[in-house]
Amino acid sequence: MTTIKPVNNELNDLVKTVLYRTIVNQISEKYSVMDGFINNLTSDINEISNVVGQLNRDSARGYDIGTSLDTLGFQKDTMTLDKNFFVKQKDTYLKKIYKDLFKYTEGIIDKCIEIENNPMDLSDSDMKKNKFSGAREYDEDESVTYVMSDVFALLSVTERNLFELSSDIATFSERISAAENNEKRGFSVGNLILNLKEQQSSLTFAFKSYCARLEQFLKENYKFSTRCVKRIEMISSEIVTDEELAQLEKDAAEAEKAKNQDTQNVDDNGDPNGDSNADSNADDGNPSS
């Protein structure tokens, strides 16, 4: 018969799974936007190559193209550096967030292993491996990269182990009650009750700290992803497509039209601070001074 583990509802309520996933979804959206800007940079770099190719053909026909090849070459080089930087930065960041979350989860698992039932007498390393089931093991190798789906999978493992730790902590109440009852019956239990209560208190404090740190960790990473997107957005807007240029010109024309219309309305209605007030005063019989 399977033993149902005790559940500590108070501690379980501290595991804000909906909030965690909302924040990770927001981070994922930011990096999807970043991918879009990286693709824009790649497209812009290719467009520069096309312009350079046309200029080379014009030069061969005798047109004076001045220093355009030099300036375009410099622009292409700097944009290529920017693109490579952001690609590397994204890979580095995703590896960092995965590493930090992995180490954080490892700490939770270590706490679980301290007091968890081990009927098969598994080694700590085997128990840890089982508890990380569903997540990739973190690898320091620079060639190993991680994606947001890896972060989501690891977050599920983190949440699962938090709930397991909560259940483990709940087992202390039963043992403390049993020890107190034995003491009342005359058994010399020594410092058993005190030790159990201290251990329960220590694990409870650690659990609450894990939950608070996880929320803060995810929020800080969301802020960082937002800053990354803003930086690459500014750089990727250096060159616009023909469609974007047409839209910019259309918006400018509409803004100018609206401005001219406002000016025309003022002219048609007269100056509200001008002669219309003087005429009104005259009609009322007020003397001018």
Residue pairs with C-beta under 8 A, 6 or more apart in sequence:
5 167
5 168
5 170
5 171
6 167
6 170
6 171
6 173
6 174
7 166
7 167
7 170
8 166
8 167
8 169
8 170
11 166
11 169
11 170
11 204
11 207
11 208
12 163
12 166
14 207
14 208
14 211
15 159
15 162
15 163
15 166
15 211
16 211
16 215
17 159
19 215
20 155
20 159
20 214
20 215
20 218
21 152
21 155
23 215
23 218
23 219
23 221
23 222
24 148
24 151
24 152
24 155
24 218
26 222
26 225
27 97
27 148
27 151
27 218
27 221
27 222
27 225
28 148
28 151
28 152
30 222
30 225
30 226
30 228
30 229
31 90
31 94
31 148
31 225
31 228
31 229
33 229
33 233
34 86
34 90
34 225
34 228
34 229
34 232
35 90
37 86
37 229
37 232
37 233
37 235
37 236
38 83
38 86
38 87
38 90
38 232
38 236
40 236
41 79
41 82
41 83
41 86
41 232
41 235
41 236
42 83
43 241
44 79
44 236
44 238
44 239
45 76
45 79
45 80
45 83
47 239
47 241
48 72
48 75
48 76
48 79
48 239
49 76
51 72
52 69
52 72
52 73
52 76
55 65
55 68
55 69
55 72
56 69
58 65
59 65
59 69
75 238
79 235
79 238
79 239
82 232
82 235
86 228
86 231
86 232
86 235
89 228
90 228
91 145
93 224
93 225
93 228
94 145
94 146
94 147
94 148
94 150
94 151
95 144
95 145
95 146
97 151
97 221
98 138
98 146
98 150
98 151
98 154
99 138
100 217
101 151
101 154
101 155
101 158
101 217
102 135
102 137
102 138
102 154
103 138
104 158
104 210
104 213
104 214
104 217
105 132
105 135
105 154
105 157
105 158
105 161
106 128
107 210
108 158
108 161
108 162
108 165
108 210
109 127
109 128
109 131
109 132
109 161
110 128
111 165
111 168
111 203
111 206
111 207
112 131
112 161
112 164
112 165
112 168
113 124
113 127
113 128
113 131
115 168
115 171
115 199
115 203
116 127
116 164
116 168
118 127
122 130
131 157
131 161
131 164
132 157
133 157
134 153
134 156
134 157
135 150
135 153
135 154
135 156
135 157
136 146
136 150
136 153
136 154
158 214
162 207
162 210
162 211
165 203
165 207
165 210
166 207
168 203
169 200
169 203
169 204
169 207
172 196
172 197
172 199
172 200
172 203
173 200
175 196
176 193
176 196
176 197
176 200
179 189
179 192
179 193
179 196
180 193
182 189
183 189
183 193
240 248
270 276
278 288
281 288
282 288
